[in-house]
């Protein structure tokens, strides 16, 4: 059906196209797949790594050079500082030497102008009220008094002396003084060295001690230890294989054995030896090595079968007959001191600033130890000493002395406070008093005296006025009867002095 209003398509008039003559389409050939240039990448990577290594090497060399320059500058700075310190030390030594000469000249002028120190009127009221002193004077002004010690009964004093012999040699020996008037008894004991037959050579007596029965005198001189018999006035054969050195001597209570300690250098190290000698039989002595260390000490137990020996590194109990170590301290370093109780049942040790009490029978710690409240009082403990009755233990600290009760481990009285460091201390024979010597005060003038003070053991209070000295005594000893105190000091005016402390031997009032 047609609609008249609908437009009709016009008839087609375009020509027909012949498709058979049309060429086929031409497509481009496909490109090959992309392949990265591995060889070039490896080559450039190697070049980059080599460059980085070169830069690192250059930087390392520069850093090492800068470090070497810095070390060189630091070394030069240290050398300069050390040079300045040496120069300051040299100037200080020069100043000290000048000060020493000035003080020495002043003291000599004062000695010529006034009386000796022990007779100065400033000390007269003190000596009249408390104590008396007298110097230990030699035979003549040319002789020298060395160390000294009392005999067991307190009636004699042994002194080691040296003085010119008249033929450009020095005579060494021992002089015995009576404590009644402190005058020489008999002639000076001299040890002649036969190995020097071409001249009169006398050996240096470095230690001396009485036998318990006072029949003989043990002398250590020139590397030998010999006995001098007072009845025959002759010397025994020397104790063989004894090496000279610093000494500590102790006899057993029955006098049958003697122990000597010494320190000697072995392969560059300081080694301590203990020599045990049978006095009765004169057998070959036994030598016990304590190992490396110094500051040695030896004590016999009252039973006489063992001895306590110590140095700065160890403490040991040694059997007398076998010479073997029966017990050794578990701590083998920094031994400050070790002392035996006179009763013989225990000993005290100061190791690494720790105070402990040990049993001599079992080698174990005692049931009663120093109380913790007492240990807090210690600062730098140097040494310890038992009282002669064994009931008290004295701890010598930096600037104080503490007394402990050995039965309870608690503090007795109050600490004995000192203004300066303590040099040495000892008990009186009756255990009622402690005598101490202190070093000079800081900033103290050279001409000011040092002090030796007496203290009450039970209270910690001072007893009487101090005893003045030119320098702090390095050694003190009291006679067995408690009447005399021997002090020895090293100074320009140094020497030995005898002090009458008989008041300390009396019973306290009240």
C-alpha positions in Angstrom: 0.0 0.0 0.0 1.4 3.3 -0.9 0.8 6.6 0.4 0.7 9.5 -1.9 2.3 11.9 0.4 5.4 9.7 1.1 8.5 10.7 -0.9 10.0 8.0 -3.1 13.7 7.3 -3.5 15.0 8.5 -6.9 16.3 5.8 -9.2 20.0 5.1 -9.0 22.1 6.5 -11.7 25.8 5.7 -10.2 28.0 3.4 -12.3 28.9 0.0 -11.0 32.4 -0.5 -9.6 34.5 -3.4 -10.6 36.2 -4.8 -7.5 38.2 -7.3 -9.3 40.7 -4.7 -10.5 41.5 -3.4 -6.9 44.9 -4.5 -5.6 45.1 -6.2 -2.2 46.2 -4.0 0.7 49.8 -3.9 1.6 50.7 -4.2 5.3 54.1 -3.3 6.9 56.3 -6.1 8.0 56.4 -6.7 11.8 59.4 -5.3 13.7 61.6 -7.8 15.7 61.1 -7.9 19.5 63.2 -5.4 21.6 66.4 -6.9 23.1 68.2 -4.7 25.8 71.9 -4.1 25.2 73.2 -6.3 28.1 76.9 -6.0 27.1 76.6 -2.2 27.1 74.8 -2.1 30.4 77.4 -4.4 32.0 80.2 -2.2 30.5 78.7 1.0 31.8 77.9 -0.6 35.2 81.5 -1.7 35.5 82.6 1.8 34.6 80.2 3.3 37.2 81.4 0.8 39.9 85.0 1.5 39.2 84.3 5.2 39.4 82.5 4.8 42.7 85.4 2.7 44.1 87.9 5.3 43.0 85.9 8.0 44.7 85.6 5.9 47.8 89.4 5.2 47.8 90.1 8.9 47.4 87.7 9.7 50.3 89.2 7.0 52.5 92.7 8.3 51.8 91.6 11.8 52.6 89.9 10.6 55.8 93.0 8.6 56.9 95.1 11.6 56.2 92.8 13.8 58.2 92.8 11.2 61.0 96.6 11.0 61.0 96.9 14.8 61.1 94.4 14.9 64.0 96.4 12.2 65.9 99.6 14.0 65.2 98.1 17.2 66.6 96.7 15.3 69.6 100.1 13.7 70.2 101.9 17.0 70.0 99.3 18.5 72.4 99.9 15.7 74.9 103.6 16.0 74.6 103.3 19.7 75.1 101.1 19.2 78.2 103.5 16.5 79.5 106.4 18.9 79.0 104.5 21.6 80.9 103.8 19.1 83.7 107.4 18.1 83.9 108.5 21.6 83.9 106.0 22.4 86.7 107.2 19.3 88.7 110.8 20.4 88.2 110.0 23.9 89.4 108.1 22.4 92.4 111.1 20.2 93.3 113.3 23.2 93.1 111.0 25.2 95.3 110.8 22.3 97.7 114.6 22.0 97.8 114.9 25.7 98.4 112.2 25.5 101.1 114.0 22.5 102.6 117.3 24.3 102.7 115.6 27.3 104.3 113.9 25.3 106.9 117.1 23.3 107.6 119.1 26.5 108.0 116.4 27.9 110.3 116.3 24.8 112.5 120.1 24.7 112.7 120.1 28.4 113.7 117.4 27.7 116.3 119.3 24.7 117.7 122.4 26.8 118.1 120.4 29.6 119.8 118.1 27.6 122.1 118.1 24.4 124.0 117.1 21.1 122.4 113.4 20.6 121.7 112.8 18.1 124.6 114.0 20.8 127.1 112.1 23.8 125.8 110.1 25.5 128.5 106.9 25.5 126.3 106.5 21.8 127.0 107.6 21.9 130.7 104.1 22.1 132.3 102.9 19.1 130.1 105.9 17.0 131.0 105.6 17.7 134.7 101.9 16.9 134.7 101.7 13.9 132.3 104.9 12.6 130.7 108.6 13.0 130.3 110.9 12.5 127.3 114.5 12.1 126.6 116.4 11.7 123.3 118.1 8.5 122.3 121.6 10.0 121.9 124.5 8.1 120.3 128.0 7.9 121.7 129.1 10.9 119.7 127.6 13.3 117.2 129.1 11.5 114.2 127.2 8.3 114.8 123.7 7.5 113.6 120.9 5.7 115.5 118.7 3.5 113.3 115.7 1.4 114.3 115.3 0.2 117.9 113.3 -2.3 119.9 112.8 -3.3 123.6 113.9 -6.6 125.1 111.1 -9.0 126.4 111.6 -7.9 130.0 111.7 -4.2 129.1 115.1 -3.7 130.8 117.1 -3.2 127.6 116.8 -1.4 124.3 118.4 -2.7 121.1 119.5 -0.1 118.6 121.0 -0.5 115.1 123.8 2.0 114.7 126.4 3.1 112.1 129.3 5.5 112.5 132.6 6.2 110.7 135.3 3.6 111.4 138.3 5.9 111.0 139.6 4.4 107.7 137.1 5.8 105.2 134.7 2.9 106.0 131.5 2.7 107.9 131.0 0.5 111.0 127.6 -1.1 111.4 126.4 -2.9 114.5 124.0 -3.1 117.4 124.1 -1.2 120.7 122.3 -2.3 123.8 121.1 0.4 126.2 119.7 0.0 129.7 116.2 1.4 130.2 117.3 2.5 133.8 119.5 5.3 132.5 119.6 4.7 128.7 123.3 4.3 128.7 125.2 1.7 126.7 125.7 -1.7 128.2 128.9 -3.4 127.0 130.5 -2.8 123.6 128.8 -2.3 120.3 128.1 -5.7 118.6 129.7 -5.8 115.2 129.4 -8.4 112.4 132.7 -8.6 110.5 132.4 -9.8 106.9 135.2 -12.2 106.3 134.7 -12.1 102.5 136.3 -8.6 102.5 139.7 -9.6 104.0 141.5 -6.7 102.5 139.6 -4.1 104.6 137.6 -3.8 107.8 134.1 -4.2 106.3 131.2 -4.6 108.7 127.8 -5.7 107.6 124.7 -3.6 107.8 122.4 -4.8 110.6 118.9 -4.4 109.3 116.9 -6.2 112.0 117.4 -7.5 115.5 115.4 -9.4 118.1 115.9 -11.1 121.5 115.3 -14.8 122.0 112.4 -15.3 124.5 114.9 -16.3 127.2 117.1 -13.3 126.4 120.2 -15.6 126.1 120.9 -14.6 122.6 120.2 -11.9 120.0 119.1 -12.7 116.4 120.7 -10.3 113.9 119.9 -10.0 110.2 122.9 -8.5 108.3 124.3 -8.7 104.9 121.9 -11.4 103.7 122.5 -13.7 106.7 120.6 -14.3 109.9 122.9 -15.1 112.9 122.6 -15.5 116.6 124.8 -13.6 119.0 125.4 -15.5 122.3 125.7 -13.1 125.3 127.5 -15.6 127.4 130.2 -16.6 124.9 130.1 -13.3 123.0 130.3 -15.2 119.7 128.2 -15.7 116.6 126.5 -18.8 115.4 126.6 -20.2 111.9 124.3 -18.1 109.6 120.9 -19.5 108.7 121.6 -20.6 105.1 119.9 -19.6 102.0 118.5 -16.5 103.6 118.0 -13.6 101.1 118.4 -10.1 102.3 115.3 -7.8 102.3 112.8 -6.1 104.5 112.1 -8.3 107.6 109.5 -9.4 110.1 110.7 -11.7 112.9 108.8 -13.7 115.5 109.8 -16.5 117.9 107.6 -19.3 119.1 106.5 -19.1 122.7 109.0 -21.8 123.8 111.8 -20.3 121.7 112.4 -23.4 119.7 111.5 -21.9 116.3 111.9 -18.6 114.7 110.2 -17.3 111.6 111.6 -14.6 109.3 109.8 -13.0 106.3 111.4 -11.1 103.5 110.5 -9.8 100.0 112.8 -10.2 97.1 112.6 -9.7 93.4 112.2 -12.8 91.3 111.9 -12.4 87.5 111.0 -8.8 87.9 108.2 -9.5 90.5 108.3 -8.8 94.3 107.9 -12.2 96.0 107.5 -12.9 99.7 109.2 -15.8 101.5 108.8 -17.2 105.0 111.9 -18.9 106.5 111.3 -21.4 109.4 114.4 -22.2 111.5 114.6 -24.8 114.2 116.7 -23.0 116.9 117.1 -26.1 119.1 118.5 -28.5 116.5 119.8 -26.0 113.9 118.4 -28.1 111.0 118.3 -26.9 107.5 115.6 -24.1 107.5 112.4 -24.5 105.6 111.3 -21.8 103.0 107.7 -21.2 102.2 106.7 -19.0 99.3 103.7 -16.8 99.8 103.7 -15.6 96.2 103.8 -12.1 94.8 103.3 -9.3 97.2 104.9 -7.1 99.9 103.8 -5.6 103.3 104.5 -9.0 105.0 104.0 -10.1 108.6 104.3 -13.3 110.5 103.0 -14.4 114.0 103.3 -17.8 115.9 100.2 -19.2 117.5 100.5 -19.6 121.3 100.5 -23.4 120.8 103.6 -23.2 118.8 102.5 -25.6 116.1 101.4 -23.1 113.4 102.0 -19.6 112.4 100.0 -16.9 110.6 101.7 -15.3 107.6 100.5 -12.6 105.2 101.5 -10.3 102.5 99.6 -7.8 100.3 98.0 -10.6 98.2 97.2 -13.5 100.6 96.9 -14.8 104.1 98.0 -18.3 105.2 98.2 -20.6 108.2 101.4 -22.7 107.9 102.4 -25.8 109.8 105.7 -25.5 111.7 107.0 -29.1 111.3 106.0 -29.7 107.7 106.2 -26.1 106.3 103.0 -26.8 104.4 100.0 -24.4 104.0 97.1 -25.6 106.2 94.8 -22.8 105.2 94.7 -20.0 102.7 92.4 -17.0 102.4 89.7 -17.3 99.7 90.4 -13.8 98.5 93.9 -13.4 97.1 94.3 -9.7 96.5 94.4 -6.4 98.3 95.2 -7.7 101.7 95.5 -4.7 104.0 96.3 -6.6 107.2 95.8 -9.8 109.1 96.5 -10.2 112.9 96.3 -13.0 115.4 94.4 -12.8 118.6 96.8 -13.3 121.6 94.5 -16.2 122.8 95.2 -18.0 119.5 91.7 -19.1 118.8 91.0 -16.5 116.0 92.5 -13.9 113.7 91.2 -10.9 112.0 91.7 -10.1 108.3 91.2 -6.8 106.3 90.8 -7.7 102.7 89.3 -5.4 100.1 88.1 -3.1 102.9 86.2 -6.0 104.5 86.8 -6.9 108.1 86.3 -10.6 109.0 87.1 -12.9 111.9 88.4 -16.4 111.3 88.9 -19.5 113.4 92.4 -20.8 113.6 91.2 -24.4 114.3 88.7 -24.8 111.4 89.7 -22.0 109.0 86.0 -20.9 108.9 84.4 -17.6 109.8 83.7 -17.1 113.5 80.0 -17.2 114.6 80.4 -13.6 115.8 81.4 -11.1 113.2 81.8 -7.3 113.3 78.3 -5.7 113.4 77.0 -4.0 110.2 76.7 -0.7 112.1 80.4 -0.8 112.8 81.4 -1.5 109.2 79.7 1.7 108.0 82.2 3.7 110.1 85.1 2.5 107.9 86.4 4.7 105.1 89.8 3.5 104.1 90.9 0.9 106.7 94.7 0.4 106.7 95.5 -2.0 109.5 94.1 -3.8 112.6 95.6 -4.7 116.0 94.3 -6.9 118.9 94.7 -5.6 122.4 97.2 -7.6 124.6 94.2 -9.2 126.5 92.5 -10.1 123.2 89.2 -8.5 124.2 89.4 -5.5 121.9 90.3 -5.0 118.2 91.6 -1.7 116.9 90.9 -0.7 113.3 93.1 2.1 112.0 91.2 4.0 109.4 92.0 7.1 107.3 91.4 9.7 110.0 89.9 7.7 112.8 90.4 4.7 115.0 87.5 2.3 115.9 87.6 -0.1 118.8 85.5 -3.3 118.6 84.5 -5.8 121.3 85.7 -9.2 120.1 83.0 -11.0 122.0 80.0 -9.1 120.4 81.5 -7.4 117.4 80.0 -4.0 118.5 81.6 -0.6 118.9 83.4 0.2 122.2 83.2 3.9 123.2 83.3 6.5 120.4 85.6 6.6 117.4 88.9 8.4 118.0 88.7 11.2 115.4 92.0 12.8 114.1 92.5 16.1 112.3 94.9 14.5 109.8 95.7 11.0 108.5 96.9 8.5 111.0 100.4 7.1 110.6 100.7 4.3 113.2 98.9 3.2 116.4 99.5 0.7 119.2 97.9 -0.6 122.5 99.6 -0.2 125.9 100.4 -3.5 127.6 97.4 -3.2 130.0 95.1 -2.6 127.0 93.6 0.4 128.7 95.1 3.0 126.3 95.8 3.5 122.6 98.7 5.6 121.4 98.5 7.1 117.9 100.7 9.3 115.7 99.2 11.5 113.0 100.7 13.1 109.9 101.0 16.9 109.6 97.8 18.9 109.0 97.2 20.2 105.4 98.8 23.6 105.0 100.8 23.1 108.1 104.1 25.0 108.4 107.2 22.8 108.3 108.4 24.1 111.7 105.2 23.1 113.5 105.4 19.8 115.4 103.4 16.7 114.7 101.6 14.9 117.5 101.5 11.6 119.3 98.4 11.3 121.4 97.2 8.9 124.1 93.5 7.8 124.1 91.3 5.8 126.5 90.3 2.5 125.0 86.9 2.2 126.6 85.7 5.7 126.0 87.6 7.0 123.0 88.6 10.2 124.9 92.0 11.8 124.9 94.3 11.1 127.8 96.6 14.0 128.6 98.2 16.4 126.1 99.8 15.4 122.8 103.5 14.7 122.5 105.1 17.0 119.9 107.4 15.6 117.2 109.1 17.2 114.2 107.5 14.6 111.9 105.0 11.9 112.4 106.7 8.8 113.9 106.7 5.9 111.4 107.3 3.4 114.2 106.3 3.2 117.9 106.9 0.5 120.5 106.1 0.3 124.2 108.2 -1.6 126.8 106.6 -4.7 128.3 106.1 -3.0 131.7 104.3 -0.1 130.0 106.6 2.6 131.4 108.4 3.7 128.2 107.3 4.6 124.7 109.8 4.5 121.8 109.0 6.8 118.8 111.1 6.9 115.7 110.7 9.6 113.0 112.3 10.6 109.8 112.9 14.3 109.4 115.7 16.9 109.5 115.7 16.6 113.3 114.5 13.1 113.1 115.6 10.3 115.4 114.5 8.2 118.3 112.9 9.5 121.5 112.0 7.7 124.7 108.9 8.9 126.6 108.1 8.1 130.1 104.4 7.0 130.0 104.3 5.3 133.4 101.0 7.0 134.3 99.3 4.8 131.6 100.5 1.7 133.5 98.7 2.8 136.7 95.1 1.8 137.4 92.6 4.5 136.4 90.9 6.5 139.2 87.3 5.6 140.2 
